[in-house]
Amino acid sequence: MSARQVTLAEVAKQAGVSLATASRVLNGSTRQVSEDLSDRVLRTAEQLGYVPNASAQALARNTSSLVGLVVHDITDPYFSCIAAGVTRVAEENGLVVVLGTTNRSPDREVELLSTLRAHRARAVVLAGSRTTDRAAQTRLAAEIDAFTEQGGRVACVSQAKLGTDTVVPGNRAGARALARELAALGHKKFAVLGGPSELVVARDRLAGFKAGLADAGVAPPVVINGPLTRDGGHEAAVELLGTRKSARATCVFAVTDVMAMGAMAALREQGVRVPEDISIAGFDDIPTLRDTVPALSTVRLPLEEMGEIAAGLVLDAGGDEARTVRVAGQVVLRASTGHN
């Protein structure tokens, strides 16, 4: 049988103060209490074994020790690395991270932010691509406004489209640089395994890659879209191999490493050698690439550092102007891409 929990009313009675005074002391209200009364209440609470109620503390302070982290898919190493960075900074500041996953649903993202507002979270980091759905973006922007009006702060790891502090990955520039490097290997015929067309990150990486090929005087790539998942990459590669389009491509760019890993599995199943028959490259440089054979060429983003920067921004009051931190990608050529 569990022990009975001591109530705030019992602490107040034992200390000889009003319930309101005990609440101000123990729940951290901004209203001042004399040092004598404060010491008496704290001493009594300790003697009785009173445990403060986190919800009551949040109400009294109009904030809490919670930091929300909203990601599209926590099983994707891209997001788990960002989460590691956010969590590290939050814990260093004595805060607790609460995780929510949207499964790339804009409506779910709004719902999670609304829930965190109801719990008076101190701050929220939104990690994941913005969408081309303007109505969805308007709903999210309105919820961000409501959250900040309550005293909370929001930062994003995505594109700077919501008027918040934002860490912006160099998606377009990174893909452009990668295309130039691959063209320099002698490849002239490319295919791109792209993501959903409504996701800005997929559009940016595709646009950057096309621009890089144009810089090198190479024809536009064949594009096959699919989900930004391992299975999405696998299915897109199977589709590519099942059409005449595959005969055109000597090099494939998957807009994420996770998609590239699925594509490599599909190529292997079909007896297609990498890079002897088809070269392949991804984007992000997720940690699981260390176990991929052959080692995957990619564009490296400092994912954990991006999470740390976002958490630092959201926990720093700063000024009224939204801040943007741009993070460049670095092309890393490995064994999965060869000369043509």
Residue pairs with C-beta under 8 A, 6 or more apart in sequence:
5 51
6 48
6 49
6 50
6 51
7 50
8 19
8 22
8 23
8 26
8 50
8 53
8 56
9 19
10 48
10 50
11 22
11 26
11 41
11 44
11 45
11 48
11 50
12 18
12 19
12 21
12 22
12 41
14 44
14 47
14 48
15 22
15 37
15 40
15 41
15 43
15 44
15 45
16 40
17 37
17 40
17 41
21 33
21 37
21 41
22 41
23 29
23 56
23 60
24 31
24 33
24 60
25 33
25 37
25 38
25 41
25 42
26 41
26 42
26 45
26 50
26 52
27 52
27 53
27 56
27 57
27 59
27 60
27 61
28 57
28 60
28 61
29 60
29 61
30 61
30 62
33 41
44 50
54 64
54 65
55 119
57 64
58 64
58 66
58 119
58 120
59 120
62 120
62 150
62 151
63 120
63 121
63 122
63 151
63 152
64 119
64 120
64 121
64 122
65 94
65 95
65 96
65 122
66 95
66 96
66 97
66 98
66 116
66 119
66 120
66 121
66 122
67 86
67 90
67 95
67 96
67 97
67 98
67 121
67 122
67 123
67 124
67 125
67 311
67 314
67 315
68 97
68 98
68 100
68 112
68 113
68 116
68 121
68 123
68 124
68 125
69 83
69 86
69 87
69 97
69 98
69 99
69 100
69 124
69 125
69 127
70 99
70 100
70 101
70 102
70 109
70 112
70 113
70 116
70 124
70 125
70 126
70 127
70 128
71 79
71 82
71 83
71 99
71 100
71 101
71 102
71 127
71 128
72 79
72 101
72 102
72 103
72 104
72 127
72 128
72 129
73 79
73 101
73 103
73 104
73 229
74 80
74 83
74 99
74 101
76 228
76 229
76 256
76 258
77 257
77 258
77 284
77 286
77 287
77 288
78 256
78 257
78 258
78 284
78 286
78 303
79 127
79 128
81 286
81 287
81 303
81 304
81 307
82 127
82 157
82 303
82 304
82 306
82 307
82 310
83 97
83 99
83 127
83 307
84 304
84 307
85 303
85 304
85 305
85 306
85 307
85 308
85 309
85 310
85 311
86 97
86 125
86 127
86 307
86 308
86 310
86 311
87 97
87 307
88 304
88 307
88 308
88 311
89 307
89 308
89 311
89 312
89 315
90 96
90 97
90 311
90 315
91 97
93 315
95 122
95 315
98 116
98 119
98 121
100 112
100 115
100 116
102 108
102 109
102 112
102 128
104 128
104 196
104 199
104 228
106 131
106 133
106 136
106 137
106 139
106 140
107 136
107 139
109 126
109 128
109 140
110 136
110 139
110 140
110 143
113 124
113 126
113 140
113 143
113 144
113 147
113 154
114 143
114 146
116 124
116 147
116 152
117 143
117 146
117 147
117 150
117 152
120 150
120 152
121 152
122 152
122 153
122 315
123 152
123 153
123 154
123 155
123 314
123 315
124 147
124 152
124 153
124 154
124 155
124 314
125 154
125 155
125 156
125 157
125 307
125 310
125 311
125 314
126 154
126 155
126 156
126 157
126 158
126 162
126 164
127 156
127 157
127 158
127 307
127 310
128 157
128 158
129 158
129 159
129 199
129 200
129 201
129 202
130 137
130 158
130 159
130 161
130 162
130 199
130 200
131 137
131 198
131 199
131 200
132 197
132 198
132 199
132 200
132 203
133 198
137 161
137 162
140 162
141 162
141 163
144 154
144 162
144 163
144 164
147 154
148 154
153 165
153 314
153 315
153 317
154 162
154 164
154 165
154 314
155 164
155 165
155 166
155 167
155 310
155 311
155 313
155 314
156 162
156 164
156 165
156 166
156 167
156 310
157 166
157 167
157 169
157 306
157 307
157 310
158 166
158 168
158 200
158 201
159 166
159 168
159 200
159 201
159 204
160 166
160 168
160 322
160 324
161 200
163 322
164 322
165 310
165 313
165 314
165 318
165 322
165 323
165 324
165 325
166 322
166 323
166 324
166 325
167 306
167 309
167 310
167 313
167 325
167 327
168 324
168 325
168 326
168 327
169 201
169 301
169 306
169 327
169 329
170 301
170 326
170 327
170 328
170 329
171 201
171 204
171 205
171 208
171 283
171 329
172 204
172 205
172 207
172 208
172 211
173 208
173 328
173 329
174 205
174 208
174 283
174 299
174 301
174 328
174 329
174 330
174 331
175 204
175 205
175 206
175 207
175 208
175 209
175 212
175 253
175 255
175 283
175 299
176 208
176 209
176 211
176 212
176 215
177 212
177 299
177 329
177 331
178 209
178 212
178 253
178 281
178 283
178 297
178 298
178 299
178 331
179 190
179 208
179 209
179 210
179 211
179 212
179 213
179 215
179 216
179 218
179 253
180 212
180 215
180 216
181 331
181 333
182 190
182 251
182 253
182 279
182 281
182 297
182 337
183 212
183 213
183 216
183 218
184 216
185 251
185 279
185 337
185 338
185 339
185 340
186 339
186 340
187 218
187 250
187 251
187 279
187 340
188 218
188 219
188 250
188 340
189 219
189 248
189 249
189 250
189 251
190 209
190 213
190 218
190 221
190 222
190 249
190 250
190 251
190 252
190 253
191 221
191 222
191 223
191 224
191 240
191 245
191 246
191 248
191 249
191 251
191 252
191 253
192 206
192 209
192 221
192 222
192 223
192 224
192 252
192 253
192 254
192 255
193 224
193 225
193 226
193 232
193 233
193 236
193 237
193 240
193 252
193 253
193 254
193 255
193 259
193 260
193 263
194 202
194 205
194 206
194 223
194 224
194 225
194 226
194 255
195 201
195 202
195 205
195 225
195 226
195 227
195 228
195 232
195 255
195 256
195 259
196 202
196 225
196 227
196 228
197 203
197 225
199 228
201 255
202 225
202 228
202 255
205 255
205 283
206 223
206 255
209 221
209 253
210 220
210 221
213 219
213 220
213 221
214 220
221 249
221 253
222 240
222 245
222 248
222 249
224 236
224 239
224 240
224 245
225 236
226 232
226 233
226 235
226 236
226 239
226 259
228 255
228 256
228 258
228 259
229 258
229 259
229 262
230 258
230 259
230 261
230 262
230 265
231 262
232 259
232 262
233 254
233 256
233 258
233 259
233 260
233 261
233 262
233 263
233 266
234 262
234 263
234 265
234 266
235 262
235 266
236 254
236 259
236 262
236 263
237 252
237 262
237 263
237 264
237 266
237 267
238 266
238 270
240 246
240 249
240 252
241 266
241 267
241 270
241 272
249 278
250 278
250 279
250 340
251 278
251 279
251 280
251 281
251 337
251 340
252 263
252 278
252 279
252 280
252 281
253 280
253 281
253 282
253 283
254 260
254 262
254 263
254 280
254 281
254 282
254 283
255 282
255 283
256 282
256 283
256 284
257 282
257 283
257 284
257 285
257 286
257 288
257 289
257 296
257 298
258 282
258 284
258 286
259 282
260 280
260 281
260 282
260 283
260 296
260 298
260 336
261 282
261 288
261 289
261 292
261 296
263 280
264 274
264 280
264 292
264 296
264 336
267 273
267 274
267 277
267 278
267 280
268 274
272 278
274 280
274 294
274 336
275 294
275 335
275 336
275 337
275 338
276 338
279 297
279 336
279 337
279 338
279 340
280 296
280 297
280 336
280 337
281 296
281 297
281 298
281 333
281 336
281 337
282 289
282 296
282 297
282 298
282 299
283 298
283 299
283 301
283 329
284 298
284 299
284 300
284 301
284 303
285 298
285 299
285 300
285 301
285 303
285 332
286 303
289 295
289 296
289 298
292 336
294 334
294 335
294 336
295 334
295 335
295 336
296 334
296 336
297 331
297 332
297 333
297 334
297 335
297 336
297 337
298 332
298 334
299 329
299 330
299 331
299 332
300 329
300 330
300 331
300 332
301 327
301 329
302 327
305 327
306 327
309 325
309 327
313 323
313 325
